[in-house]
Amino acid sequence: MHQAHPGPLTGRHVVLLSWRDTANPEGGGAERYLEKMAAGLVERGCTVTIFCAAHAAAAPEEVVDGIRFVRRGSKLSVYAQGMRALRRGDLDGPHGPPDVVVDVQNGLPFFSRLVTRRPVVVLVHHVHREQWPVVYPGRAGRVGWWIERRLAPWLYRREQYVAVSSATRDELGELGVDPARTAVVHNGTDPYVHVDPGKSPAPMVAVVGRLVPHKQVEHAIDAVLALRGRFPGLRLHVVGSGWWEAELHAYAEAHGAGGSVVFEGHVEEEHKHEVYERAWVLALPSLKEGWGLVIGEAGMHTTPTVAYRSAGGTQESVVDGTSGVLVDDQATFTATLGRLLDDADLRQQLGRGALEQSHRFTWSRAQQSFADVLVEVLSGRRVAGSD
C-alpha cells in the first residue's frame, strides 16, 4: 500500500530496536504491535529498519513488505549487538543515520541513548515488576528489575515514551517517567477472519498465547479440572507454543487432565480463529499484559474474556461486566469461568459487548497516532495524551 500524497514523515528513516520479530517462535503481541506500527510508517513514506535477535526461522537480513529486518545476536546478546550496529552505522538508511530511533523496552532497553545523538522514543508494553522474579529468580531478576525501575528511567529521562495502555503509563509514572512525555497508543485488532464452525456444542474454554511462566496457563488448567464434574465434556484448548510448553504438558498429566486439556501447539491463523469461534469463553490468567491482543481477537468472534484485573492493560481491553469479567484471585477466576459456562444468556450478553469493544480499537488509528508522536518528536516536542 502506498500513501496518496507526501506527508510530514516522507523520506524519514526510522530504526526500531526490538528483542524479537513476529517470525521468531517466541514472538507475540508486542512484536505484532511493532510491525503494525512499522507498516504504518512505510505507508507514510518512511524508510523503516527493524533490528532484532537472529533465529533459525528467518534470514539474517531481508526486506518484507517494505520493512528491512536486520537480525543479530541471541535472546540476551541482542542488546549489545543492537548498540554496536547502531553505533557502527550498520542500521543507517540510504541517506545516512536514522532520523529517529524507537527503543522497545521489554524489561530491558537497548541503551540506545548511549550510542546515538538522534531522537529516541521508548516504547513500553508493560512494566515487568511481577515477572522478573518468575522468569529470572535470584540475583539476575533483581538486577533486571533495578535496570528497569532505576537505570532506564534515568537514562531516558528526557526522551519521549509511548505506552500501549493508560495502566502502563501510570506504572511508568511510578518509576519516575513523567506522564507529560508519555503518549498512549493502544493496540488495534486484526481484521475478522471468517470461519464457519460456530460455538462448540460441548463446553469449551480457550487459552491463546505464548507458553511462558508468567502467562499462568496452570490457572486455566486448574479451573477446568475443578469444573469438569459440573460440565460434562468440558475441554480447555491451549493454542500457542513456548519454552514452558513441556512443563505445562507435565503439569496437566500430573493432575490427571487426560482429554480435558488439549494442547493445539502453534497453529495457522485460520485455525486459531476457529478456536476463538468455537470457544464459549477465553481464559487469560496472565500475570501481566500490556494490552492483550487475544482479547480483541476473541471478541471478534463474540467470545468474552475472563482475566485478572491486576494484569494492567486488561483494565482497558476488557470492559468489566460488559465485554468480559475481571477478577482478583485464582478462586474467583475459577468461579467466574463456571458462572459463564453455566449461564448462556450472560455469555451472549458479554459476547455482544466483546464484539463491540473489538471494533473500538483499529490498527489504522494506532498507526496514525504513533506516526503523530514521531512527527512531534522530530519537531523537538514531547507529547502526552491518548489516542
C-alpha positions as MATLAB code, in Angstrom:
seq = 'MHQAHPGPLTGRHVVLLSWRDTANPEGGGAERYLEKMAAGLVERGCTVTIFCAAHAAAAPEEVVDGIRFVRRGSKLSVYAQGMRALRRGDLDGPHGPPDVVVDVQNGLPFFSRLVTRRPVVVLVHHVHREQWPVVYPGRAGRVGWWIERRLAPWLYRREQYVAVSSATRDELGELGVDPARTAVVHNGTDPYVHVDPGKSPAPMVAVVGRLVPHKQVEHAIDAVLALRGRFPGLRLHVVGSGWWEAELHAYAEAHGAGGSVVFEGHVEEEHKHEVYERAWVLALPSLKEGWGLVIGEAGMHTTPTVAYRSAGGTQESVVDGTSGVLVDDQATFTATLGRLLDDADLRQQLGRGALEQSHRFTWSRAQQSFADVLVEVLSGRRVAGSD';
ca = [
       0.000    0.000    0.000;
       1.328    3.463   -0.916;
       0.465    6.840    0.508;
      -1.668    9.110   -1.661;
       0.434   12.244   -1.115;
       3.605   13.341    0.694;
       3.307   13.821    4.435;
       5.497   15.063    7.289;
       7.289   11.707    7.605;
       8.046   11.243    3.885;
      11.709   10.432    3.390;
      12.422    9.925    7.099;
      14.341    6.898    8.302;
      13.117    5.138   11.442;
      15.057    2.386   13.223;
      13.157    0.169   15.668;
      15.148   -1.916   18.144;
      13.248   -4.991   19.377;
      14.362   -8.214   21.022;
      12.175  -10.266   18.657;
      10.101  -10.122   15.488;
       6.893  -11.960   14.638;
       8.790  -14.655   12.718;
      10.585  -15.608   15.940;
       8.998  -18.710   17.540;
       8.841  -16.732   20.809;
       7.308  -13.647   19.190;
       3.936  -12.448   20.424;
       1.637   -9.459   20.697;
       4.397   -6.935   21.366;
       6.116   -7.902   18.136;
       2.867   -7.761   16.169;
       2.231   -4.276   17.524;
       5.708   -3.120   16.486;
       5.422   -4.495   12.964;
       1.980   -2.935   12.552;
       3.464    0.439   13.539;
       6.355   -0.151   11.142;
       3.908   -0.924    8.313;
       2.078    2.320    9.062;
       5.338    4.245    8.822;
       6.154    2.627    5.464;
       2.733    3.708    4.202;
       3.624    7.252    5.237;
       6.789    7.268    3.162;
       9.351    6.266    5.787;
      12.341    4.021    5.339;
      11.999    1.526    8.204;
      14.551   -0.842    9.719;
      13.761   -3.344   12.489;
      16.742   -4.715   14.393;
      16.077   -7.896   16.420;
      17.609  -11.179   17.542;
      18.660  -13.773   14.975;
      16.782  -17.068   14.816;
      16.525  -20.083   12.548;
      13.108  -19.124   11.197;
      14.364  -16.128    9.184;
      17.331  -14.755    7.254;
      19.965  -12.517    8.921;
      18.814   -9.681    6.669;
      15.753   -9.332    4.468;
      13.105   -6.879    3.333;
       9.484   -7.863    3.978;
       6.616   -5.612    2.841;
       8.972   -2.659    2.635;
      10.445   -3.187    6.131;
      14.145   -4.019    6.379;
      14.918   -6.631    9.041;
      18.412   -6.956   10.489;
      18.792   -9.939   12.827;
      21.843  -10.429   15.046;
      22.598  -11.855   18.451;
      20.622  -14.107   20.751;
      17.932  -13.610   23.371;
      20.454  -11.906   25.655;
      23.229  -10.663   23.342;
      20.747   -8.871   21.066;
      21.030   -5.746   23.247;
      24.801   -5.417   22.884;
      24.547   -6.289   19.195;
      21.900   -3.611   18.710;
      24.074   -0.950   20.364;
      27.005   -1.998   18.227;
      25.023   -1.966   14.978;
      23.579    1.455   15.751;
      26.957    2.902   16.733;
      28.784    1.493   13.694;
      26.179    2.706   11.242;
      25.057   -0.782   10.228;
      21.442    0.351   10.538;
      21.862    3.547    8.510;
      19.496    4.142    5.627;
      20.184    5.255    2.057;
      20.798    8.826    3.214;
      22.703    8.144    6.399;
      21.828    7.669   10.083;
      18.220    7.263   11.224;
      16.137   10.338   11.891;
      14.624    8.716   14.984;
      15.249    5.524   16.970;
      12.423    3.581   18.643;
      13.848    1.628   21.588;
      11.425   -1.163   22.549;
      11.829   -1.809   26.276;
      10.626   -5.322   27.096;
      12.012   -5.241   30.608;
      15.434   -4.179   29.340;
      16.022   -1.269   26.946;
      18.661   -1.276   24.207;
      20.560    1.613   25.871;
      20.353    3.413   22.533;
      20.736    6.790   24.201;
      24.387    5.887   24.869;
      25.281    5.349   21.211;
      23.206    7.839   19.197;
      22.526   11.552   19.273;
      19.375   11.136   17.234;
      15.949   11.487   18.901;
      14.893    8.349   20.800;
      11.369    7.151   21.535;
      10.971    4.459   24.222;
       8.117    2.026   23.552;
       6.864    0.103   26.603;
       4.119   -2.522   26.652;
       4.139   -3.078   30.389;
       6.353   -2.864   33.448;
       7.879   -6.200   34.455;
       7.837   -5.814   38.235;
       5.996   -9.100   38.785;
       7.756  -11.013   36.004;
      11.409  -10.603   36.931;
      11.305  -12.972   39.947;
       9.229  -15.506   37.995;
      11.378  -15.680   34.849;
      14.757  -14.899   36.464;
      14.621  -15.819   40.152;
      17.507  -14.649   42.326;
      20.208  -12.123   41.540;
      19.592  -11.942   37.769;
      15.974  -10.904   38.340;
      16.953   -8.330   40.958;
      19.497   -6.773   38.592;
      16.978   -6.736   35.742;
      14.351   -5.057   37.884;
      16.917   -2.467   39.066;
      17.735   -1.640   35.449;
      14.055   -1.308   34.586;
      12.986    0.725   37.608;
      16.124    2.845   38.210;
      18.640    2.926   35.400;
      16.341    3.086   32.375;
      14.144    5.961   33.674;
      17.314    7.944   34.425;
      18.979    7.159   31.091;
      15.873    8.164   29.121;
      14.846   10.987   31.458;
      14.482   13.484   28.602;
      13.036   11.142   25.973;
       9.551   10.604   24.647;
       7.773    7.448   25.833;
       4.933    5.533   24.190;
       2.830    3.179   26.329;
       0.187    0.846   24.918;
      -2.260    1.476   27.759;
      -3.027    4.043   30.424;
      -2.210    1.393   33.028;
       1.303    1.111   31.621;
       1.662    4.907   31.557;
       0.661    5.007   35.229;
       3.137    2.268   36.119;
       5.902    4.128   34.303;
       4.958    7.188   36.330;
       5.580    5.175   39.488;
       9.123    4.563   38.193;
       9.673    8.281   37.683;
       8.776    8.628   33.986;
       6.947   11.932   33.575;
       3.397   11.355   32.219;
       3.784   14.677   30.384;
       6.133   12.934   27.943;
       4.281    9.615   27.770;
       1.781    9.144   24.960;
      -0.671    6.243   24.984;
      -1.104    4.471   21.647;
      -3.424    1.494   22.058;
      -3.234   -1.783   20.178;
      -5.556   -2.416   17.291;
      -7.480   -5.570   16.471;
      -6.696   -7.666   13.425;
      -9.407   -7.916   10.770;
     -12.089  -10.509   11.310;
     -11.273  -13.936    9.909;
     -14.480  -15.648    8.827;
     -14.841  -19.237    9.966;
     -17.909  -21.450    9.937;
     -17.969  -23.921   12.809;
     -19.905  -21.806   15.324;
     -19.794  -22.420   19.055;
     -18.798  -25.853   20.284;
     -21.791  -27.980   21.321;
     -19.823  -29.050   24.410;
     -18.449  -26.517   26.928;
     -15.103  -25.172   25.720;
     -12.589  -22.732   27.199;
      -9.634  -21.381   25.204;
      -6.217  -20.033   26.142;
      -4.245  -18.406   23.329;
      -0.718  -17.059   23.592;
       2.934  -17.792   24.246;
       3.513  -20.620   26.691;
       5.769  -18.976   29.263;
       5.519  -18.979   33.077;
       4.012  -15.533   33.551;
       1.039  -16.446   31.363;
      -0.022  -18.766   34.241;
      -1.785  -21.270   31.981;
      -1.774  -23.573   35.014;
      -4.596  -21.461   36.458;
      -6.783  -22.273   33.447;
      -5.895  -25.964   33.715;
      -6.785  -25.960   37.411;
     -10.077  -24.215   36.695;
     -11.164  -26.678   34.022;
     -10.227  -29.667   36.165;
     -12.208  -28.205   39.066;
     -15.250  -27.570   36.846;
     -15.385  -30.651   34.645;
     -17.545  -32.510   37.153;
     -20.252  -29.854   36.686;
     -19.900  -29.601   32.910;
     -19.682  -32.964   31.108;
     -17.394  -32.834   28.086;
     -15.670  -29.624   29.203;
     -12.415  -29.038   27.326;
      -9.627  -26.492   27.594;
      -7.904  -25.801   24.263;
      -4.439  -24.271   24.639;
      -3.181  -22.579   21.463;
       0.434  -21.485   21.268;
       3.984  -22.607   21.910;
       6.905  -21.527   24.047;
       9.731  -22.700   26.251;
       7.340  -23.535   29.138;
       5.280  -25.916   26.978;
       6.857  -29.154   28.265;
       6.274  -28.028   31.848;
       2.582  -27.441   31.078;
       2.227  -30.878   29.493;
       3.797  -32.408   32.597;
       1.556  -30.333   34.871;
      -1.600  -31.434   33.044;
      -0.532  -35.078   33.114;
       0.399  -34.958   36.800;
      -3.036  -33.554   37.646;
      -4.911  -36.189   35.659;
      -6.170  -33.852   32.956;
      -6.481  -36.550   30.320;
      -8.626  -35.378   27.405;
      -9.908  -32.359   29.341;
      -6.876  -30.328   28.213;
      -5.962  -30.184   24.522;
      -2.622  -28.645   23.547;
      -3.003  -27.366   19.996;
       0.559  -26.030   19.669;
       1.443  -23.315   17.182;
      -1.347  -23.203   14.598;
      -2.195  -21.402   11.377;
      -4.123  -18.154   11.685;
      -7.359  -19.635   10.361;
      -7.313  -22.460   12.894;
      -6.620  -20.007   15.704;
      -9.773  -18.146   14.736;
     -11.705  -21.414   14.606;
     -10.733  -21.939   18.242;
     -11.895  -18.408   19.109;
     -15.160  -19.067   17.290;
     -15.840  -22.413   18.982;
     -14.840  -21.331   22.481;
     -17.502  -20.331   24.968;
     -15.022  -18.246   26.981;
     -11.433  -17.039   26.573;
      -9.361  -17.525   29.727;
      -6.488  -15.074   30.203;
      -4.853  -15.837   33.567;
      -1.709  -13.879   32.665;
       0.251  -12.199   35.437;
       0.821   -9.116   33.271;
      -0.392   -7.832   29.908;
       0.409   -4.582   28.173;
      -2.926   -4.895   26.413;
      -3.832   -8.446   25.462;
      -4.327   -8.715   21.704;
      -6.085  -12.051   22.143;
      -8.945  -10.288   23.943;
      -9.904   -8.308   20.846;
      -9.345  -11.292   18.562;
     -11.701  -13.396   20.642;
     -14.162  -10.527   20.809;
     -14.394  -10.534   17.026;
     -15.995  -13.954   17.455;
     -18.334  -12.816   20.284;
     -16.225  -14.714   22.807;
     -15.897  -12.900   26.155;
     -12.750  -12.973   28.304;
     -12.105  -13.714   31.963;
      -8.824  -12.115   33.073;
      -7.027  -10.764   36.104;
      -7.618   -7.121   36.946;
      -4.062   -6.799   38.251;
      -2.636   -7.695   34.827;
      -2.699   -3.988   33.964;
      -3.707   -3.448   30.347;
      -6.697   -5.761   30.754;
      -8.400   -2.924   32.643;
      -8.793   -1.158   29.285;
      -9.045   -4.013   26.797;
     -11.795   -5.671   28.882;
     -14.804   -3.602   29.939;
     -15.603   -5.400   33.181;
     -19.159   -6.706   33.155;
     -19.714   -5.618   29.557;
     -17.213   -7.426   27.312;
     -15.823   -9.837   29.886;
     -15.082  -10.162   33.575;
     -12.032   -9.044   35.571;
     -11.231  -10.964   38.729;
      -8.797  -10.570   41.601;
      -7.651  -14.077   42.554;
      -7.467  -17.642   41.311;
     -10.507  -18.865   43.236;
     -12.661  -16.140   41.694;
     -11.130  -16.881   38.283;
     -12.379  -20.466   38.519;
     -15.771  -19.470   39.934;
     -16.303  -16.873   37.192;
     -15.488  -19.334   34.428;
     -18.039  -21.673   35.984;
     -20.651  -18.905   36.135;
     -20.197  -18.066   32.448;
     -20.243  -21.693   31.362;
     -23.474  -22.143   33.292;
     -25.289  -19.038   32.003;
     -25.854  -18.883   28.238;
     -27.688  -15.556   28.441;
     -24.801  -13.935   30.310;
     -22.287  -15.350   27.808;
     -24.274  -13.962   24.897;
     -24.602  -10.566   26.560;
     -20.876  -10.378   27.250;
     -20.143  -11.752   23.772;
     -22.050   -8.888   22.162;
     -20.115   -6.458   24.333;
     -16.840   -8.145   23.376;
     -17.685   -7.721   19.687;
     -18.460   -4.032   20.160;
     -15.273   -3.498   22.163;
     -13.171   -5.195   19.474;
     -14.333   -2.621   16.922;
     -13.313    0.330   19.085;
      -9.584   -0.157   18.502;
      -8.200   -0.296   14.969;
      -4.665   -0.629   13.683;
      -5.137    2.297   11.301;
      -5.982    4.566   14.231;
      -2.994    3.273   16.213;
      -0.667    3.746   13.232;
      -1.782    7.355   12.793;
      -1.337    8.071   16.492;
       2.127    6.527   16.512;
       3.116    8.499   13.432;
       1.835   11.694   15.075;
       4.113   11.052   18.060;
       7.138   10.711   15.777;
       6.257   13.937   13.960;
       6.189   15.782   17.292;
       9.490   14.245   18.397;
      11.173   15.166   15.115;
       9.940   18.724   15.692;
      11.671   18.778   19.065;
       8.499   18.475   21.134;
       7.238   15.950   23.663;
       3.660   14.742   23.666;
       1.283   13.149   26.172;
      -2.319   12.022   25.931;
      -4.115    9.030   24.478;
      -5.354    8.010   21.047;
];
